[in-house]
Amino acid sequence: MSDLRAVELDIEGMTCSSCAARVERNLNRIPGVEATVNFATERATVQLPPGATISDAIAAVEATGYSAREHAPDVHLGADTRDLRRRLSVAVTLTIPVLLMAMVMPLQFPGWQWVSLVLTIPVVTWCAWPFHRATLINLRHGAVTMDTLVSIGIAAAFLWSVYALLWGGAGAIGMTMSFHLLGSSGTPEVYFEVATTVTAFLLLGRYWEFRAKDRSGQALRDLATLGAREANLLTGTGERQVPVEQLGVGDLVRVRPGEKIPADGIVASGSADIDMSFLTGESVPVAVGPGDSVVGAAIVGAGTLDVELTAVGEATQVAQMSRLLQQAQAQKAPVQRLADRISAVFVPVVLLLAVLTLIGWLLAGADANAAFAAAVAVLIIACPCALGLATPTALLVGTGRGAQLGILIRGPQVLEATRQITTVVLDKTGTVTEGRMVVERVTVLGARDEERVRTYAASLEVLSEHPVARAIATLADDHLEVQEFVALPGGGVRGFIDGHPVTLGRPSWLREQGIHVDDVLISITDATVVGVAIDGEVVALIEIGDQPRPDSPRAIEDLRRLGLTPMLVTGDRKRTADAVAAEVGIVDVIADASPQDKVTVVLDLQRQGRVVAMVGDGVNDAIALTQADLGIAMGAGTDLAREASDITVIRASLMGVVDAIRLSRRTLSIIKGNLFWAFAYNIAAIPLAMAGLLNPMIAGAAMAFSSVFVVSNSLRLRRFAASS
């Protein structure tokens, strides 16, 4: 699998899910190729083995009668849609008088059928040409699709009417009762209004469908256009403007108010508020300064930043989001594969049913008008398009809306997992808490100069990269020079300031370094307390804390409302873990947990029959995220955690986890509703048409409505609102 190379192809000419199924089958006939074709996005995801080329894949698509090219960004309301709109306008304009003459007796002047014929010809030829063209192309390749049914139905209604007008005596009748399947005079009826109205309805349905599909993919197009086009590159000779494509890792760029940060990086100098709403869904600007990470496409508010780039091009967070979103939208849920198999045999079965309907009515002694009308209704009412659109359109809109809210859902299989989970295992640091250490209290022992203690501690820790050190470094604005600085992993730091030896670390570690520490201090402190020793004597204690996120208590409550049991599993000491759990409302707590312990906890819960979601943000959470039935990574965490997860929540908020579960469940509900409608529609409509209970004109309207309904139902996900 690792040898396969993924490529994306834009497919042109597909008009229903049967088309997509044929293209997919042909692509998978290439040795070693694994391909999926998404009718909703009109795109194929092709895994090419060594030796296979994009040209091979394009040739396979063209062999089925469609055209393909390597994926390019979608174009809003492209040429195909504009052409469809023109044909629809002409069809509606000409159909209205044809329909009125057929339906309103006072308008049936002598020879009105001939006028209807003249008005119908452009509709069933030029306006309906997309259906006829697709039918001819598919027939040349020995295939039948939805267009085949439509084209045959329109042609049959038109040719039958021409026959009736020229040789059946209909021209002398002067009137037709189009809504009656059996004419009272026994004379063949004309069906010009059926041919024109069905064409107009189907063009209207396809136009609405194209528009809706275009809207459903808007989130992905928005991501593709987010980034800056140019950047202000700082060099040894000054500043110059360059295209973002010329930027590299390590470059220094200047971003002024109102400009977009051109790529991911770290603020080297300056401070500003940046708008991250495109990535997190949160409208409140984020304050950043030296040392803070920033992402490409964020807009700088008040202030100017000099940013050292750490990731450019396809390596940026926005590019990764876009890629993950495309991959998710290209996947298929198991239930969709069932719909695809049905669609593949749907059209031949409907053609057979139409023929059987015609023969059955004639054998039953019915008038040819009734037999013909019932057969045409069967052709026109059947719609595999709704089956093909049910899952991909909902997935397209749901994942797109998630991206707008800072939630990345990796694929349709994730949706089912969110419905089944019963227990949510939460890491503490960076998940339930802010993940940012702050100084809560400084306790000076004896008659010491607190300002001197703060300055010494801050001066030493500013040289360390540890999260605790960064918190202590904020104790003083001015830092003194440090000599012989040493950082000891897992212990503390030491150095000389103004000739005085200064050491910072846990009280127990300070004792190990030969510094006298009272037993009382050892017994009452834990890892969140740092001792400050000057000249070999402990002079102060600094208490460090990681505050719970402001919305964590509400998020825990909402998880319970969703029927889930929250559980805190952390590597921190029990006292710290219990304090945080009590503050946010979690009852079940496991502390002092190693990365392997977290995996064991997940496995034990699964053995008890629970379906487990794991939420974390660190390297030590990655294995547990993979083991869990559903892995949810907080986006501020490590790349490894995000890669191991099924859902990534980019928002710095535990409410994002709640929204991810809510959105996933809502998307799954829409998919199931779409599939129920698609199956129920065809199961009910085809027998009604065979029984002669549906006029072909009404059948055309119903068929057009079925696809529009499925896509429009999916579009309701665009209104999904994040928890405020």
Buried (B, 14 or more C-beta within 10 A) or exposed (E): EEEBEEBBBBBEBBBBBBBBBBBBBBBBEBEEBBBBBBBBBBBBBBBBBEEBEBEBBBEBBBEBBBEBEEBEEBEEEEEBBEEBBEBBBBBBBBBBBBBEBBBEEEEBEEEBBEBBBEBBBBBBEBBBEBBBBBBEBBBEEEBBBBBBBBBBBBBBBBEBBBEBBEEBEBBEBEBBBBEEBBBEEEBBBBBBBBBBBBBBBBBBBBBBBBBBBBBBBBBBBBBBEBBBEBBBBBEEEEEEEBEBEEBEBEBBBBBEEEBBBBBBBBBBEBBBBBBBBBBBBBEEBBEBEEEBEBBBBBBBBEBBBBBBBBBBBEEBBBBBBBEBBBBBBBBBBEBBEEBBEBBBEBBEEBBEBBEEBBEBBBEEEBBBBBBBBBBBBBBBBBBBBBBBBBBBBBBBBBBBBBBBBBBBBBBBEBBBBBEEBBBBBBBBBBBBBBBBBBBBEBEBBEEBEEEBBBBBBBBBBBBBEBBBBBBBBBBBEEBBEBEEBEBEEEBBBBBBBEEEBBBBBBBBBBBEBEBEBEEEBBEEBEBBBBBBBBEEEBBBBBBBBBBBBEBBBBBBEBBEEEEBBBBBBBBBBEEBBBBBBEBBBBEEBBBEBEBEBBBBBBBEBBEEEBBBBBBBBBBBBBBBBBBBBBBBBBBBBBEBBBBBBBBBBBBBBBBBBBBBBBBBBBBBBBBBBBBEBBBEBBEEBBBBBBEBEBBBBBBBBBBBBBBBBBBBBBBEBBEBEBBE
